[in-house]
């Protein structure tokens, strides 16, 4: 074999190996793509997605769409070609694996976490919708999302109901904050919680972080709903970011007339509390792209996500920032009455914040 022939063979082999590596070998990145959108005012096999029992309900011919993001699963990676196409795609994002997942994350653990977040999101959204409509909803504080690596991690479980902390009876979230903030860092604090109908006494040792005494739990509530509202979604959808659209859909379903007047509205945003405050979410650009592809005319953006939303490409779809459920309802109503009506914009939000 001549040197020329050998050189060609080696080059071909290197090319083949490179192609295989680019298409098969996993890279430590996570790719985010637009996921499915679900019209919450639609039916699922003859059943309304927002199903109400014990209270009058009303249909709306328009659309209120929740949006999702599809992401690479934990303990896996993406090929170099997939990473490169994700970097080049306007609607996708690629991030280092360690920025997204922890060492203990698995597909099962993340799905379990997402399912809990979804259940909590629905409860808060339904309660927020009822409170927004003037319906009384008694509520008690429960353990919310737990920060990995902080004292409550591995001790408390999300949805545990607080009974006592350090001997103090807990009746509100303010009680939780007061008792924990006054605790001595490094000294075990006894949490008495109700889990699966049983009371458990669990020691948790608070830690001092950034000048605050914390155990690493977020606010959450268990609600005593005056009537039942069920939200039916396709399998596999989880997380907290559909709370705003859940709440809007429940408000629309519980009130006469049509909030959308036939318009196609999409959006995202965590329902941060029962008072209707809208919280930030992840994957805003992918969700905007998914809504645009689904034919939405208006997209509701959490105010806290405006800095990312202005970089998205919504096409003809209008973007409107919202901070509360009340603002969101007003914006949808205004747009439904006149598609050319002046609405707030993320550019205005960012300009005001810079002043």
C-alpha positions as a printed Julia matrix, in Angstrom:
355×3 Matrix{Float64}:
   0.0    0.0    0.0
   1.4    3.38  -1.02
   1.78   6.25   1.4
  -0.92   8.17  -0.47
  -3.37   5.28  -0.22
  -2.5    4.79   3.46
  -3.07   8.48   4.14
  -6.49   8.34   2.47
  -7.43   5.26   4.49
  -6.34   6.86   7.77
  -8.23  10.05   6.94
 -11.34   8.05   6.1
 -11.05   6.13   9.37
 -10.64   9.34  11.36
 -13.67  10.8    9.59
 -15.79   7.74  10.35
 -14.71   7.78  14.0
 -15.45  11.49  14.19
 -18.92  11.03  12.68
 -19.67   8.18  15.11
 -18.46  10.27  18.05
 -20.55  13.25  16.95
 -23.72  11.21  16.5
 -23.45   8.57  19.23
 -21.18   9.57  22.12
 -23.11  11.55  24.77
 -21.91  15.03  25.66
 -22.47  16.55  29.16
 -25.18  18.93  28.05
 -28.95  19.27  28.39
 -31.06  20.41  25.46
 -34.31  22.28  25.97
 -36.93  22.31  23.21
 -40.53  23.53  22.9
 -42.86  20.96  24.42
 -46.56  20.31  24.0
 -49.2   22.96  24.66
 -52.56  22.05  26.16
 -55.77  24.05  25.75
 -57.25  23.98  29.25
 -60.67  24.99  27.93
 -60.86  21.92  25.71
 -62.22  18.44  26.36
 -60.32  15.2   26.9
 -62.31  12.25  25.54
 -65.62  13.96  26.29
 -64.59  15.35  29.69
 -63.8   19.0   30.26
 -60.16  19.51  31.21
 -61.39  21.87  33.94
 -64.11  19.77  35.57
 -66.19  21.3   38.37
 -68.32  19.4   40.91
 -70.68  21.2   43.28
 -70.69  24.59  41.57
 -72.07  26.06  38.35
 -69.6   26.03  35.45
 -69.56  27.7   32.03
 -67.95  26.84  28.69
 -65.73  29.16  26.63
 -65.14  28.68  22.9
 -61.67  30.23  22.98
 -58.34  28.82  24.15
 -56.23  29.2   27.29
 -53.11  27.16  26.63
 -50.52  26.02  29.13
 -47.05  25.52  27.68
 -44.27  23.06  28.43
 -40.58  22.43  27.75
 -39.01  19.14  26.64
 -35.57  18.51  28.2
 -32.89  15.83  28.09
 -33.39  13.35  30.94
 -30.96  13.06  33.91
 -28.1   10.54  33.72
 -27.92  10.97  29.97
 -26.46  13.42  27.5
 -26.84  14.6   23.94
 -24.67  14.05  20.91
 -22.37  16.74  19.61
 -24.57  17.13  16.54
 -27.64  17.56  18.74
 -25.81  20.12  20.88
 -24.73  22.06  17.8
 -28.2   22.06  16.25
 -29.63  23.16  19.61
 -27.18  26.05  19.81
 -28.16  27.13  16.29
 -31.94  26.76  16.73
 -33.76  29.96  17.7
 -36.29  28.07  19.83
 -33.9   25.73  21.67
 -31.35  26.09  24.45
 -28.34  24.0   25.46
 -26.88  24.17  28.99
 -24.1   22.28  30.8
 -25.46  19.17  32.52
 -24.17  20.2   35.97
 -26.03  23.52  35.72
 -29.32  21.65  35.41
 -29.07  18.39  37.35
 -27.43  17.22  40.55
 -25.52  14.01  41.2
 -28.54  12.3   42.79
 -31.04  13.27  40.09
 -32.56  10.47  38.03
 -35.41  10.35  35.56
 -37.59   8.72  38.23
 -36.7   11.23  40.97
 -37.24  14.23  38.69
 -40.6   12.87  37.48
 -41.67  12.3   41.08
 -40.63  15.82  41.99
 -42.41  17.24  38.95
 -45.6   15.33  39.84
 -45.58  16.77  43.36
 -44.95  20.24  41.99
 -47.82  19.82  39.53
 -50.25  18.72  42.27
 -49.21  21.66  44.45
 -49.44  24.03  41.5
 -52.99  22.93  40.74
 -54.08  23.29  44.38
 -52.63  26.81  44.67
 -54.08  27.82  41.3
 -57.59  26.6   42.16
 -57.44  28.32  45.55
 -56.13  31.54  43.96
 -58.95  31.47  41.4
 -61.58  31.0   44.11
 -60.11  33.72  46.33
 -59.93  36.02  43.29
 -63.67  35.43  42.81
 -64.44  36.17  46.48
 -64.92  32.54  47.51
 -63.57  31.71  51.0
 -60.92  28.97  51.04
 -59.6   27.89  54.47
 -55.94  26.84  54.31
 -53.23  25.39  56.54
 -49.45  25.55  55.96
 -47.62  22.46  54.74
 -44.03  21.7   53.77
 -43.34  23.12  50.32
 -40.45  22.4   47.94
 -37.29  21.45  49.83
 -33.9   22.88  48.89
 -31.38  20.09  48.17
 -28.51  19.96  50.63
 -30.19  22.1   53.29
 -31.27  20.74  56.73
 -34.82  19.71  55.78
 -33.54  17.62  52.85
 -33.99  13.95  53.79
 -35.89  14.78  56.98
 -39.15  16.46  55.97
 -41.25  15.46  52.96
 -43.11  17.84  50.68
 -46.79  18.11  51.7
 -46.09  17.2   55.38
 -48.58  19.24  57.43
 -47.03  21.32  60.2
 -48.44  20.61  63.68
 -45.78  22.04  65.99
 -42.21  23.34  65.65
 -40.07  23.58  68.74
 -43.17  23.11  70.87
 -45.02  25.99  69.19
 -48.36  25.26  67.52
 -48.34  26.16  63.81
 -51.45  27.78  62.34
 -49.97  29.92  59.57
 -46.88  30.27  57.39
 -45.91  33.29  59.48
 -45.72  30.94  62.49
 -43.25  28.73  60.59
 -41.06  31.69  59.62
 -41.1   33.16  63.13
 -40.17  29.94  64.95
 -37.42  28.94  62.5
 -35.9   32.43  62.3
 -35.62  32.57  66.1
 -34.11  29.11  66.43
 -30.46  28.62  67.34
 -28.35  27.52  64.36
 -26.68  24.17  64.93
 -29.18  23.08  67.59
 -31.82  20.46  66.56
 -35.36  21.82  66.28
 -38.21  19.33  66.62
 -40.78  19.42  63.82
 -44.04  17.62  64.57
 -45.76  16.97  61.25
 -48.69  14.94  59.99
 -47.84  12.52  57.2
 -50.23   9.89  55.8
 -52.54  10.37  58.78
 -49.81   9.89  61.39
 -47.95  12.43  63.53
 -44.17  12.23  63.37
 -41.53  14.04  65.48
 -38.53  14.87  63.31
 -35.38  16.73  64.43
 -34.07  19.28  61.94
 -30.97  21.35  62.65
 -31.28  24.94  61.33
 -28.36  26.54  59.56
 -27.27  30.17  59.29
 -27.01  31.27  55.64
 -26.55  34.86  54.43
 -27.58  36.22  57.81
 -30.76  34.12  58.03
 -31.59  30.99  60.02
 -33.1   28.47  57.61
 -34.03  24.81  57.22
 -34.61  24.93  53.46
 -38.37  24.69  52.88
 -40.56  26.9   50.77
 -44.07  28.08  51.48
 -47.01  25.82  50.59
 -50.56  25.25  51.76
 -53.21  22.58  52.03
 -56.62  23.92  51.12
 -60.12  23.02  52.24
 -61.92  23.66  48.98
 -65.64  24.49  49.25
 -66.25  22.44  46.09
 -64.18  20.23  43.81
 -62.27  21.33  40.73
 -60.37  18.67  38.77
 -57.75  19.46  36.12
 -57.21  16.71  33.55
 -53.86  16.71  31.75
 -51.99  14.28  29.5
 -49.63  11.9   31.3
 -46.06  12.99  31.86
 -46.68  16.71  32.33
 -45.3   18.06  35.6
 -43.77  21.05  37.32
 -45.17  24.29  38.77
 -45.08  26.65  35.8
 -48.67  26.23  34.55
 -50.2   27.73  37.69
 -51.22  31.03  36.1
 -52.98  29.34  33.18
 -54.71  26.89  35.57
 -56.0   29.8   37.64
 -57.19  31.78  34.61
 -58.97  28.72  33.24
 -60.71  28.07  36.56
 -61.78  31.73  36.8
 -63.17  31.54  33.26
 -64.94  28.23  33.95
 -66.57  29.46  37.17
 -67.92  32.72  35.71
 -70.64  33.29  33.09
 -69.63  34.48  29.65
 -66.39  34.05  27.76
 -63.16  35.58  29.03
 -61.37  34.94  25.71
 -64.29  35.71  23.35
 -62.9   33.05  21.05
 -59.28  34.28  21.19
 -56.32  31.91  21.38
 -54.31  32.8   24.49
 -51.28  30.99  25.9
 -48.91  31.71  28.75
 -46.86  30.52  31.65
 -46.04  31.47  35.22
 -46.02  29.85  38.63
 -48.93  30.75  40.91
 -46.61  31.74  43.73
 -49.29  32.07  46.4
 -53.08  31.91  46.89
 -53.24  35.7   46.63
 -52.49  35.38  42.91
 -48.88  36.53  42.64
 -47.21  35.24  39.44
 -43.69  33.83  39.83
 -40.84  33.29  37.38
 -40.37  30.05  35.45
 -37.73  28.37  33.31
 -37.64  27.87  29.55
 -39.58  31.0   28.61
 -38.17  31.16  25.08
 -39.06  27.52  24.39
 -42.58  28.09  25.72
 -43.06  31.18  23.57
 -41.94  29.16  20.53
 -44.31  26.31  21.39
 -47.24  28.71  21.78
 -46.39  30.43  18.49
 -46.35  27.06  16.71
 -49.73  26.2   18.28
 -51.26  29.34  16.77
 -51.65  31.43  19.94
 -52.36  35.12  19.39
 -51.42  36.39  22.87
 -48.82  35.08  25.33
 -48.73  35.98  29.04
 -45.18  36.39  30.39
 -44.25  36.55  34.09
 -42.77  40.0   34.71
 -39.66  38.37  36.2
 -38.99  36.62  32.85
 -39.15  39.75  30.69
 -35.37  39.95  30.26
 -35.39  36.57  28.5
 -38.74  36.99  26.75
 -37.56  40.02  24.77
 -34.96  37.77  23.11
 -37.6   35.33  21.84
 -39.16  35.38  18.39
 -42.95  35.44  18.85
 -43.78  36.26  15.25
 -47.24  37.84  15.07
 -48.09  36.66  18.6
 -48.25  39.48  21.16
 -46.4   39.2   24.48
 -47.8   40.8   27.63
 -46.1   40.79  31.06
 -48.16  40.01  34.16
 -47.4   40.09  37.89
 -50.73  38.92  39.29
 -53.77  36.87  38.36
 -55.86  40.05  38.42
 -53.56  41.67  35.84
 -53.65  38.56  33.67
 -57.45  38.45  33.63
 -57.62  42.16  32.75
 -55.12  41.78  29.91
 -56.92  38.78  28.41
 -60.27  40.59  28.69
 -58.84  43.74  27.09
 -57.25  41.81  24.24
 -60.38  39.71  23.67
 -62.47  42.87  23.29
 -60.0   44.48  20.86
 -57.0   42.65  19.4
 -55.4   46.01  18.6
 -55.77  47.35  22.15
 -52.69  48.77  23.86
 -51.19  46.22  26.25
 -48.17  46.45  28.56
 -44.92  45.13  27.08
 -41.75  43.58  28.45
 -39.74  46.38  26.87
 -41.67  48.87  29.05
 -41.09  46.72  32.14
 -37.34  46.59  31.54
 -37.15  50.3   30.72
 -38.98  51.23  33.93
 -36.73  48.91  35.97
 -33.62  50.58  34.54
 -34.74  54.09  35.53
